[in-house]
């Protein structure tokens, strides 16, 4: 809710004046919230740097928490919440985090619930905003043709301090539960599996990224080739690595007709068992090259570079170095990936979530 209000009214601008300024900057101005961060981003041309940074600083320091704005954004958030709850793919993603991490804060939906949204007041939001905007809790990243000294002058109003100290969270404890949401009228079964993974700063984090690509990222990945290209049982199947400061998970997801769910489940289980046994050097080479070239392309995008720099500072306490990241990718070797696959992809530790019609969960849960 604080994020929603940052770009509604700030720095003495009303909603229309703020909207016009955003459009003058090119319209690429946004506020966002993830499980661990809230951010405000401005992407514009160098000649508009003064206006862009002034807007960014005002949005962070001086959002309006007027009662009418809070009520409006509450309605907007409730409408968004209803939309997400009506989407089985979104529902099963939320359920998977609860199945893996229980009631840990990182397993809660970022948008909240109808009950938590109803309980928020302007005073609560102001208090939370004050706790967020203090030295050690604010990090600024800028990428572009700018002078560092001049940039520091323009950002001097922000409470920037080193080192950055993110709020501490309770330790992550793996639950490995199975959750099912019934949708009697659904045509598809949406399934998610998760296995415990390493934290973002772990020496094995890059190898987990390589394993993830081999398993379910891209056209040559094992799951896509087997389930989509060979068997034709699902339109899309994928994997994803979610690595946080306190731990992580490796996720596999797909949607399929309920009639073929048992067959898909058996084939996915087979691929998960096999990867630690018959992983080839060529698969590792392909995954490393894909990661390295993707990194090289991301570095060319200012917004992506900023995001990588912020993540590196928060997760590892160091600035992002493209050359170091490239070396870490190329250093990953097949034995390391096989070891991680054997340690992580253990069926007894698996968490599962399914959203689909009655009877679709027999083999998964």
C-alpha positions in Angstrom: 0.0 0.0 0.0 2.9 2.4 0.7 4.2 1.6 -2.8 0.8 2.4 -4.3 0.7 5.8 -2.6 4.2 6.9 -3.5 3.2 7.9 -7.1 -0.3 9.1 -6.3 0.7 12.4 -4.7 4.1 13.4 -3.6 6.3 16.5 -3.2 3.3 18.8 -3.1 2.1 17.6 -6.6 -1.5 16.6 -7.1 -2.4 13.5 -9.1 -2.8 15.3 -12.4 0.5 17.2 -12.1 2.3 14.0 -11.1 0.8 12.2 -14.1 1.9 15.0 -16.5 5.4 14.9 -15.1 5.6 11.1 -15.6 4.4 11.5 -19.2 7.0 14.2 -19.9 9.8 11.9 -18.6 8.7 9.3 -21.1 6.2 7.5 -18.9 8.7 4.8 -17.7 8.2 5.6 -14.0 7.1 3.0 -11.7 6.8 1.8 -8.1 6.9 -1.9 -7.2 7.0 -4.3 -4.3 8.6 -7.7 -4.1 8.9 -10.1 -1.1 11.9 -8.3 0.3 12.0 -4.8 -1.4 9.9 -1.8 -2.3 11.3 0.3 -5.1 10.7 3.4 -7.2 12.3 3.4 -10.7 12.7 6.3 -13.1 14.1 5.7 -16.6 14.5 8.7 -18.8 17.0 10.6 -20.9 20.0 12.4 -19.5 18.6 15.8 -20.3 15.7 15.1 -17.9 17.9 13.8 -15.1 17.1 16.7 -12.7 13.4 16.3 -13.0 13.6 12.5 -12.9 15.7 12.4 -9.7 13.6 15.1 -8.0 10.5 12.9 -8.7 12.2 9.8 -7.4 13.3 11.5 -4.2 9.9 13.1 -3.6 8.2 9.8 -4.1 10.4 8.1 -1.5 10.4 10.9 1.0 7.1 12.7 0.6 4.2 10.5 -0.4 0.8 11.7 0.6 -1.2 9.5 3.0 -4.4 11.5 2.7 -7.4 9.5 3.8 -9.1 9.7 0.4 -6.0 8.4 -1.3 -5.7 5.5 1.2 -9.3 4.5 0.6 -8.9 4.7 -3.2 -5.8 2.5 -3.2 -7.4 0.1 -0.8 -10.2 -0.4 -3.4 -7.6 -0.8 -6.2 -5.6 -3.4 -4.2 -8.8 -5.3 -3.4 -9.7 -5.4 -7.1 -6.2 -6.6 -7.9 -6.5 -9.2 -5.1 -9.7 -10.5 -6.6 -8.2 -10.7 -10.0 -5.2 -12.8 -8.7 -7.4 -15.1 -6.7 -9.4 -15.8 -9.8 -6.3 -16.9 -11.7 -5.4 -20.5 -10.9 -1.8 -20.0 -12.0 -1.4 -17.2 -9.4 -3.3 -19.2 -6.8 -1.0 -22.2 -7.1 2.1 -20.0 -6.9 0.9 -18.6 -3.5 0.0 -22.1 -2.3 3.4 -23.4 -3.2 5.2 -20.9 -1.0 3.0 -21.8 1.9 3.6 -25.5 1.2 7.4 -24.9 1.2 7.8 -22.2 4.0 4.6 -22.3 6.0 3.6 -19.0 7.6 7.1 -17.4 7.2 6.8 -13.7 6.0 8.4 -14.7 2.6 5.6 -17.1 2.0 2.9 -14.5 2.4 1.3 -12.8 -0.7 2.9 -9.4 -1.2 -0.4 -7.8 -1.9 -1.8 -9.0 1.4 -5.3 -10.3 2.1 -8.7 -8.8 2.2 -8.5 -8.8 6.0 -5.0 -7.2 6.2 -6.0 -4.6 3.6 -9.1 -3.7 5.5 -7.1 -3.2 8.7 -4.7 -0.6 7.3 -5.1 3.0 8.2 -3.3 6.2 7.1 -1.5 6.3 10.4 -0.3 2.7 10.1 1.1 3.4 6.6 2.8 6.6 7.8 4.5 4.7 10.6 5.6 1.9 8.3 6.9 4.5 5.8 9.0 6.2 8.6 10.5 2.8 9.6 11.5 2.1 6.0 13.0 5.5 5.1 16.0 5.7 7.4 19.8 5.3 7.1 20.8 1.8 6.2 17.3 1.0 4.8 17.5 3.0 1.5 19.7 2.1 -1.4 20.0 4.1 -4.7 21.3 2.7 -8.0 21.9 4.8 -11.1 23.1 3.6 -14.5 23.8 6.1 -17.3 26.0 8.9 -18.5 26.0 10.8 -15.2 28.7 12.5 -13.0 29.0 10.8 -9.7 29.6 14.0 -7.6 26.7 15.7 -9.2 24.6 12.7 -8.7 25.4 12.6 -5.0 24.4 16.2 -4.7 21.0 15.5 -6.3 20.4 12.6 -4.0 21.6 14.2 -0.8 18.0 14.5 0.6 17.8 10.7 0.8 19.0 9.0 4.0 21.7 7.0 2.2 24.3 5.3 4.4 26.7 2.4 4.2 26.5 -0.4 4.9 22.9 -1.1 3.9 21.2 -3.2 6.7 18.0 -4.9 5.5 15.5 -5.8 8.2 16.1 -9.3 9.7 13.6 -12.1 9.1 13.0 -15.3 11.0 15.1 -18.3 9.7 13.4 -20.2 6.8 12.3 -23.7 7.8 11.3 -26.1 5.1 7.8 -27.6 5.5 7.5 -29.9 2.5 3.7 -29.9 2.6 1.1 -30.7 -0.1 -1.7 -28.2 -0.8 -4.7 -28.6 -3.1 -7.2 -26.0 -4.2 -10.4 -27.3 -5.8 -11.8 -25.7 -8.9 -14.7 -27.9 -10.1 -15.2 -26.1 -13.4 -11.5 -25.9 -14.3 -10.3 -27.3 -17.6 -6.7 -27.6 -16.6 -4.7 -28.8 -13.6 -2.1 -26.3 -12.5 0.8 -27.9 -10.7 3.9 -26.6 -8.8 6.6 -28.6 -7.2 9.4 -27.2 -5.1 12.7 -28.4 -3.5 14.8 -26.5 -0.9 17.7 -24.6 -2.5 20.5 -22.5 -1.3 20.6 -18.8 -0.2 21.4 -16.1 -2.8 24.9 -15.6 -1.4 25.8 -19.3 -1.4 28.9 -20.4 -3.4 26.6 -22.9 -5.1 24.1 -20.2 -6.2 25.5 -20.0 -9.7 25.5 -23.8 -10.1 21.9 -23.8 -9.0 21.2 -21.4 -11.9 23.0 -23.8 -14.3 21.0 -26.7 -13.0 17.8 -24.7 -13.3 18.5 -24.0 -17.0 19.2 -27.7 -17.7 16.0 -28.7 -16.0 13.4 -26.4 -17.3 14.6 -23.1 -18.9 14.6 -22.9 -22.7 13.9 -25.0 -25.7 16.6 -27.6 -25.0 15.8 -28.1 -21.3 15.0 -31.6 -20.2 11.4 -31.0 -19.0 10.4 -29.0 -22.1 11.9 -31.5 -24.5 10.4 -34.5 -22.8 6.9 -33.2 -21.9 6.3 -30.8 -24.7 8.4 -31.8 -27.7 8.5 -35.6 -27.4 5.2 -36.5 -25.5 3.1 -33.5 -26.3 1.3 -33.6 -23.0 1.5 -29.9 -22.0 1.8 -26.6 -23.8 4.5 -25.3 -21.4 6.6 -26.7 -18.6 9.4 -24.8 -16.8 11.6 -24.5 -13.8 12.7 -21.5 -11.8 15.2 -20.8 -9.0 14.0 -18.4 -6.2 17.0 -17.6 -4.1 16.5 -15.2 -1.1 18.9 -14.0 1.6 17.8 -16.6 4.0 17.3 -19.6 1.7 15.7 -20.6 -1.5 13.7 -23.1 -3.6 13.8 -24.6 -7.0 10.4 -24.7 -8.6 8.9 -26.8 -11.4 5.6 -25.8 -12.9 3.1 -26.8 -15.6 -0.6 -27.0 -16.6 -2.1 -29.9 -18.3 -5.5 -31.7 -18.9 -6.6 -33.6 -15.8 -6.8 -36.8 -17.8 -3.0 -36.8 -18.5 -1.9 -35.5 -15.0 -0.8 -39.0 -13.8 1.3 -39.5 -16.9 2.9 -36.0 -16.7 3.6 -36.5 -13.0 5.3 -39.8 -13.7 7.5 -38.4 -16.5 8.4 -35.3 -14.4 9.4 -37.5 -11.5 11.5 -39.6 -13.8 13.4 -36.6 -15.1 14.0 -35.3 -11.6 15.5 -38.7 -10.6 17.6 -39.0 -13.8 19.3 -35.6 -13.9 21.8 -36.3 -11.1 22.7 -39.6 -12.7 23.0 -39.0 -16.4 23.7 -35.3 -16.7 26.1 -34.7 -19.6 29.0 -32.3 -20.0 27.3 -30.8 -23.1 24.2 -29.9 -21.1 26.3 -28.0 -18.7 28.2 -26.2 -21.5 24.9 -25.1 -23.1 23.5 -23.8 -19.8 26.7 -21.9 -19.0 26.9 -20.3 -22.4 23.2 -19.3 -22.2 23.7 -17.8 -18.8 26.8 -15.9 -19.8 25.3 -14.4 -23.0 22.1 -13.5 -21.2 24.2 -11.7 -18.6 26.2 -9.9 -21.3 22.9 -8.6 -22.9 21.4 -7.6 -19.5 24.4 -5.5 -18.7 23.5 -3.4 -21.7 20.2 -2.4 -20.2 20.4 0.3 -17.6 17.4 -0.9 -15.6 18.7 -4.5 -15.5 22.1 -3.3 -14.5 20.7 -1.3 -11.6 18.6 -4.3 -10.5 21.7 -6.6 -10.6 23.7 -4.1 -8.6 21.1 -3.7 -5.9 20.7 -7.5 -5.6 24.5 -8.0 -5.3 24.8 -5.3 -2.6 21.9 -6.7 -0.6 22.6 -10.4 -1.0 26.5 -10.4 -0.9 27.5 -7.0 0.4 29.5 -6.1 -2.7 29.0 -4.2 -6.0 28.0 -6.1 -9.1 31.0 -6.9 -11.3 30.1 -8.4 -14.7 33.5 -9.9 -15.2 33.4 -11.6 -11.8 29.8 -12.9 -12.6 31.1 -14.3 -15.9 34.0 -16.1 -14.2 31.6 -17.6 -11.6 29.4 -18.9 -14.4 32.3 -20.4 -16.4 33.7 -22.0 -13.2 30.6 -24.2 -12.7 31.5 -27.8 -13.6 29.4 -31.0 -14.2 30.3 -32.8 -11.0 29.2 -29.7 -9.0 25.8 -29.6 -10.8 25.4 -33.4 -10.3 26.1 -33.1 -6.6 23.6 -30.2 -6.2 20.9 -32.1 -8.2 21.4 -35.2 -5.9 21.2 -33.1 -2.8 18.3 -30.9 -3.7 15.9 -33.0 -5.8 15.0 -35.5 -3.1 11.3 -36.5 -3.3 10.9 -36.8 0.4 11.6 -33.1 0.8 9.3 -32.0 -2.1 6.6 -29.4 -1.5 3.6 -29.5 -3.9 0.6 -27.3 -4.8 -2.2 -28.0 -7.2 -5.2 -26.0 -8.4 -7.7 -28.0 -10.5 -10.9 -29.9 -10.7 -11.9 -32.8 -8.3 -9.8 -35.9 -8.7 -6.9 -34.1 -10.4 -4.7 -34.2 -7.3 -4.5 -38.0 -6.7 -0.9 -38.6 -7.8 0.5 -35.2 -6.8 -0.7 -34.8 -3.2 
